[in-house]
Amino acid sequence: MTHRDDGRPVHAAIVGWGKCLPPAVLTNRDFATFLETDDEWIASRTGMRERRISHVPLGEIIHVAAARALACAGMSADELDLIVVGSTLGDEVCPNVSSGTQKRLGARNAAVMDVNTACTSFLYGLSTATALIRTGVVKNALVVGAEAPSPFMDWENRNVAVLFGDGCGAVVLKASTKEEGVLAERLGCYGESRSILDIRGVGARYANQGIPGGYSSWSFDGQEIFRKAVIGMTQASLEALGKRGLAIGDVDLMIPHQANQRIIDAVGKRVGIDPGRVFVNVQKYGNMSAATVPVALVEALEEGRVKPGATLLLPAFGGGLTWCAHVVRWGERTTPLGTSSVSLSPCDRTGLELVNDLRARRARYHQAAAPFIEAARHLLDEPAA
């Protein structure tokens, strides 16, 4: 860790925060119009009631959240040294998502990088940016967690379609001699089990075998994912706290990845935290993958759940199968310094109308691609290596 001239270590304080949720809402009842399901079935298994569906590319959602985080920090885009975007299914592979964020913001002085560890991408990005600030490589950074899986979703597969939603959250980090920001973290992965959460058809492995780009099918072993998620998030939480000599009683608020209410409850019970000290918004947005933790953090601040000097615990789990937990010390400020005028373009359609359009386009594409897909069916039926 870098030290200032006076010998004090450098930390990476969180000084700005922002979110962007597309306005179109898709409810559990909407699913009943094209799937064999209902509100009670979905809510009882997941805790979810609704989720957001984006009418714009992911890059536009990121732009709004990032601009709000910068305004909250009282910073201009040209002050940024680094932009880290955590996401699984970005608008592009090359050029990367973060370079598009730099362009939209006008942050011409910022280095950029993408991080893809699925649902843990924001927190892995937070670790990356924090380390670069601690070592003096950069003085500040924008860290984004963003996801818009809707265009890739298999909407006819009830097991996955009801789970996910679109959204984005972002934070700004700044070098500080105060002991703020990430105090400790534990990162890990169950690589041997990576095939239990697999978006098939996306990637060179499939393209090389003749499957047209754009085709996707989801493999999702819900029971095994639940088990691994609970074990991984619990282990990471206890080990991260242990690195600082902290116990769960020292945590003021746990803000977990919002994958599923049952997972959140199980992790909370295992680590021994009072449910009243766990922030939950999965009922409103579903699983936004990399965006869940930063959006929940922003909303916890908006609701006055994060107090000055609070100790936060941020555990998460994602495809790969990655897992992690971060212990964060909050600073003195819990309100924005400014606001942003950047906003999404208007949306004149409902969530169900957007999804039905995606379903129709997917059906047309799959019909045209059927001969190629059939020829490579073995790849879609077998787990990835």
Buried (B, 14 or more C-beta within 10 A) or exposed (E): EEEEEEEEEBBBBBBBBBBBBBBBBBBBBBBBEBBEBEBEBBBEBBBBBBBBBBBBBBBBBBBBBBBBBBBBBBBEBEBBBBBBBBBBBBBEEEEBBBBBBBBBBEBEEBBBBBBBBBBBBBBBBBBBBBBBBBEEBBBBBBBBBBBBBBBBBBBEBBEBBBBBBBBBBBBBBBBBBEEBBBBBBBBBBBEEBBBBBBBBBBBEEBBEEEBBEBBBBBBBBBEBBBBBBBBBBBBBBBBBBEEEEBEBEEBBBBBBBBBBBBBBBBBBEBBEBEEEBBBBBBBBBBBBBBBBBBBBBBBBBBEEBBEEEBBBBBBBBBBBBBBBBBBBBBBEBBEBEEEBEBEBEEBEBBBBBBBBEBBEEBEEEBEEBEEEBEEBEEBBEEEEE
